[in-house]
């Protein structure tokens, strides 16, 4: 049995709720102009709605991301 945990894509509100409650770090990805997903941030989910997610970055700053164009990945 593999002891490594697989990255998990956060899509539903319950996914964001669990990530925020457990303080699980997430990586934030968006497509570049060529259609390739690039990591643009890392942090802890602080708040979320159906439209956006607020992440506290590793440096303590906060970023807001549109859920329609952003992919969130966490390790659970």
Backbone bond lengths (Angstrom), bond angles and torsions (degrees), N, CA, C in turn:
res aa  C-N    CA-C-N  psi(-1)  N-CA   C-N-CA  omega(-1)  CA-C   N-CA-C  phi
1 X - - - 1.451 - - 1.525 109.49 -
2 X 1.327 116.92 133.46 1.456 122.24 -178.10 1.520 110.05 -78.26
3 X 1.341 117.11 127.09 1.458 120.67 -177.73 1.525 112.47 -84.11
4 X 1.336 117.84 -11.20 1.462 120.39 179.01 1.522 109.90 -76.42
5 X 1.329 115.55 140.30 1.456 120.00 176.03 1.519 108.88 -89.08
6 X 1.317 115.65 140.06 1.448 120.06 -178.93 1.528 109.96 -84.73
7 X 1.341 116.28 145.70 1.466 118.96 174.27 1.522 109.71 -61.94
8 X 1.300 115.98 147.03 1.457 121.28 -177.55 1.525 108.81 -125.39
9 X 1.310 116.54 133.88 1.461 122.01 177.30 1.529 108.34 -80.53
10 X 1.330 116.62 129.56 1.463 121.85 176.98 1.522 107.68 -93.59
11 X 1.338 116.36 121.47 1.458 120.26 -178.70 1.525 112.17 -128.91
12 X 1.308 116.68 -43.19 1.462 121.12 -175.47 1.525 110.38 -91.48
13 X 1.337 115.73 159.93 1.464 120.13 178.14 1.523 111.63 -56.15
14 X 1.319 117.75 -37.48 1.463 120.41 -179.35 1.526 110.54 -64.47
15 X 1.332 118.04 -34.30 1.462 121.53 177.04 1.531 110.76 -62.11
16 X 1.339 116.06 -44.69 1.467 120.64 179.50 1.528 110.66 -68.98
17 X 1.320 116.94 -37.74 1.464 121.36 178.31 1.536 110.55 -61.06
18 X 1.318 116.12 -47.37 1.475 120.59 -179.89 1.528 110.68 -64.19
19 X 1.329 116.99 -42.73 1.469 120.40 179.39 1.527 110.92 -62.75
20 X 1.332 117.06 -41.35 1.468 120.85 179.59 1.525 110.53 -67.90
21 X 1.308 116.91 -45.18 1.463 121.77 -177.98 1.524 111.68 -64.44
22 X 1.307 116.65 -40.72 1.471 121.13 -177.69 1.527 112.69 -86.86
23 X 1.363 116.05 -4.88 1.470 121.06 -178.32 1.531 111.55 57.72
24 X 1.319 115.99 35.99 1.459 122.22 178.43 1.530 109.69 -75.35
25 X 1.323 118.26 126.69 1.469 119.46 176.24 1.531 110.95 -62.45
26 X 1.319 115.17 142.35 1.462 121.30 176.22 1.516 108.65 -124.27
27 X 1.316 115.26 151.06 1.458 120.68 170.37 1.522 107.07 -104.40
28 X 1.327 115.37 149.02 1.461 122.61 -174.99 1.522 107.80 -117.76
29 X 1.321 115.75 130.37 1.467 121.72 -174.58 1.530 109.90 -129.39
30 X 1.340 116.24 140.40 1.461 121.87 172.08 1.520 109.03 -138.23
31 X 1.329 115.13 155.19 1.464 120.47 179.71 1.518 110.83 -74.86
32 X 1.329 116.01 139.64 1.461 120.20 172.30 1.534 107.75 -86.13
33 X 1.321 118.30 177.16 1.477 120.34 -177.41 1.525 114.22 -58.56
34 X 1.335 117.94 -21.86 1.467 120.07 -179.85 1.532 112.41 -90.85
35 X 1.348 116.94 -0.20 1.459 120.39 178.11 1.510 114.79 91.22
36 X 1.335 117.19 9.90 1.462 121.97 -179.93 1.529 108.45 -96.06
37 X 1.342 116.86 130.86 1.463 119.76 177.72 1.517 110.26 -74.25
38 X 1.331 116.23 131.85 1.457 123.30 179.23 1.524 109.07 -124.79
39 X 1.320 116.28 141.63 1.466 120.23 177.76 1.521 108.63 -73.16
40 X 1.346 115.98 126.27 1.464 119.72 -177.82 1.528 112.37 -118.05
41 X 1.333 117.65 -3.93 1.454 118.99 179.35 1.515 112.20 -173.68
42 X 1.340 114.67 165.06 1.455 122.77 176.95 1.518 107.79 -146.67
43 X 1.312 117.11 139.88 1.455 119.56 177.38 1.508 112.74 173.55
44 X 1.332 114.96 -159.75 1.457 123.68 -177.43 1.518 109.12 -112.55
45 X 1.332 117.46 133.02 1.464 121.56 176.76 1.530 108.43 -66.83
46 X 1.326 116.14 123.17 1.468 121.17 177.63 1.522 111.87 -101.74
47 X 1.322 116.27 -43.46 1.462 121.11 -179.67 1.524 108.03 -146.27
48 X 1.328 115.60 157.17 1.463 119.67 176.07 1.512 109.35 -153.59
49 X 1.311 114.72 154.91 1.467 122.59 172.66 1.518 106.32 -137.52
50 X 1.314 116.47 -176.43 1.466 119.10 177.39 1.528 111.49 -66.77
51 X 1.337 117.39 -19.75 1.454 121.09 -175.59 1.526 114.38 -104.59
52 X 1.343 118.35 -29.99 1.465 119.96 -171.04 1.527 111.72 -146.63
53 X 1.334 114.26 163.14 1.466 121.99 176.86 1.527 107.51 -131.94
54 X 1.350 116.05 133.31 1.464 120.19 173.86 1.519 107.88 -102.91
55 X 1.339 115.22 127.68 1.455 122.54 -178.39 1.529 108.79 -117.59
56 X 1.339 115.90 132.44 1.469 120.91 170.78 1.518 106.41 -86.65
57 X 1.316 116.03 113.23 1.460 122.15 -176.27 1.528 110.84 -70.50
58 X 1.317 115.84 166.12 1.462 120.92 -178.50 1.526 112.14 -61.72
59 X 1.342 118.00 -24.50 1.471 120.92 178.31 1.528 112.43 -88.86
60 X 1.343 117.20 3.23 1.465 121.45 178.51 1.514 114.46 94.00
61 X 1.331 118.29 -14.28 1.466 120.80 177.16 1.525 109.55 -72.79
62 X 1.321 116.16 166.78 1.462 121.20 -179.03 1.531 109.86 -118.68
63 X 1.315 115.46 141.71 1.464 121.45 177.41 1.515 108.99 -130.35
64 X 1.329 115.51 146.07 1.460 122.16 177.18 1.525 108.23 -112.78
65 X 1.327 115.61 135.58 1.466 120.95 -177.41 1.522 109.72 -129.20
66 X 1.320 115.75 138.25 1.456 123.59 175.94 1.530 108.67 -75.59
67 X 1.316 117.24 123.74 1.469 120.42 -177.81 1.518 113.10 -65.69
68 X 1.330 117.26 -25.14 1.469 120.05 -178.27 1.526 113.29 -69.09
69 X 1.330 117.27 -26.54 1.467 119.67 -174.39 1.531 112.92 -120.35
70 X 1.331 116.97 8.50 1.457 120.82 -174.53 1.518 110.20 -125.26
71 X 1.331 115.88 142.49 1.444 122.22 176.02 1.540 107.22 -109.57
72 X 1.322 116.29 132.84 1.462 122.19 -179.45 1.526 107.94 -115.76
73 X 1.319 115.42 134.14 1.453 120.29 -177.32 1.514 108.57 -132.32
74 X 1.332 115.73 131.52 1.452 120.65 177.66 1.515 110.92 -131.62
75 X 1.307 116.30 161.52 1.456 120.97 177.25 1.519 107.52 -104.48
76 X 1.322 116.38 118.55 1.481 121.24 -178.80 1.498 109.92 -116.44
